[in-house]
Amino acid sequence: MEQEKINYNQIIALGFTEEITCDSVYEAINGYPYCIITKKLTKTIYLDWEKDTKLCKMFRIDSPQNGNIQAKLPIINLQHLKQIISFFSKEKEQTFDYYTCHKTKS
């Protein structure tokens, strides 16, 4: 399945952060500064969106210290991206409250 482009405003709305780096050669060729647009999901898993292609990938690294890429997964489209973010989100909806089911006898 071919990847679909995801627009910048959609990426930023999902909590991606933009880090602009100084690369005069890149800027001279492209007319704008080089930037890295990412969203950290865990200590070893992050999403990367490429400004030039508007495509997103998920990466797993061995450790934050080394940063060696162990695996990568192309994100197919915006819906797929939202599913991935939801899966790793700490703000998951709780669908069943076990506390209310446990009643103590007095």
C-alpha positions in Angstrom: 0.0 0.0 0.0 1.4 3.4 -1.0 1.8 6.1 1.6 -0.4 9.2 1.4 1.0 12.6 2.1 0.0 14.2 5.4 -0.1 18.0 5.6 2.0 20.1 8.0 -1.0 21.6 9.9 -2.3 18.0 10.6 1.0 16.9 11.9 1.4 19.9 14.2 -2.2 19.5 15.5 -1.2 15.9 16.6 1.5 17.2 18.8 4.6 16.9 16.6 7.4 19.3 17.4 9.7 21.1 15.0 13.4 21.6 15.6 15.2 23.9 13.1 18.8 23.1 12.6 21.5 25.2 10.9 22.5 23.7 7.6 23.6 26.4 5.2 24.1 24.0 2.3 20.5 22.5 2.6 19.1 26.0 3.0 21.0 27.3 -0.1 19.6 24.4 -2.2 16.0 24.4 -0.9 15.5 28.0 0.1 14.4 27.2 3.6 16.2 25.9 6.8 16.4 22.2 7.5 14.1 21.1 10.3 13.3 17.8 12.1 9.6 17.3 12.8 9.0 14.4 15.3 6.7 13.1 18.0 8.1 10.9 20.8 5.9 8.0 21.7 8.1 6.1 24.1 11.8 6.2 25.1 12.7 4.1 22.1 9.8 4.8 19.6 9.2 8.0 17.7 7.4 9.3 14.7 9.3 11.4 12.0 7.6 13.5 9.4 9.6 14.7 6.4 8.9 18.2 5.3 10.0 17.6 1.7 7.9 14.5 1.1 5.1 15.0 3.6 5.5 11.3 4.5 5.6 10.0 8.0 7.5 7.0 9.5 7.7 5.3 12.9 11.1 4.4 14.2 12.3 2.1 17.0 15.8 2.7 18.3 17.9 0.5 20.6 18.3 3.2 23.3 18.1 7.0 23.6 21.9 7.1 24.2 22.9 5.2 21.0 20.0 6.0 18.7 20.6 3.1 16.4 17.5 2.3 14.3 16.3 -1.2 14.9 13.0 -1.0 12.9 10.9 1.4 10.9 7.3 1.4 9.7 5.9 3.7 7.0 2.7 5.4 8.2 0.1 4.8 5.4 -2.2 7.8 6.0 -3.6 10.3 8.6 -6.0 7.7 10.0 -3.1 5.2 10.5 -1.1 7.9 12.2 -3.9 8.7 14.6 -4.3 5.0 15.4 -0.6 4.7 16.2 -0.6 7.8 18.4 -3.7 6.6 20.2 -2.2 3.2 20.8 0.9 4.7 22.5 -1.0 7.5 24.3 -1.0 7.7 28.1 -4.4 9.4 27.9 -6.3 6.3 26.9 -10.0 6.2 27.6 -10.9 3.9 30.4 -13.9 1.8 29.3 -14.5 -0.1 32.5 -14.0 1.0 36.0 -13.0 -2.0 38.1 -13.0 0.1 41.3 -16.8 0.5 41.1 -17.3 -3.2 40.8 -15.4 -4.0 44.0 -17.5 -3.3 47.0 -16.3 -4.0 50.5 -18.6 -5.4 53.1 -19.0 -3.3 56.3 
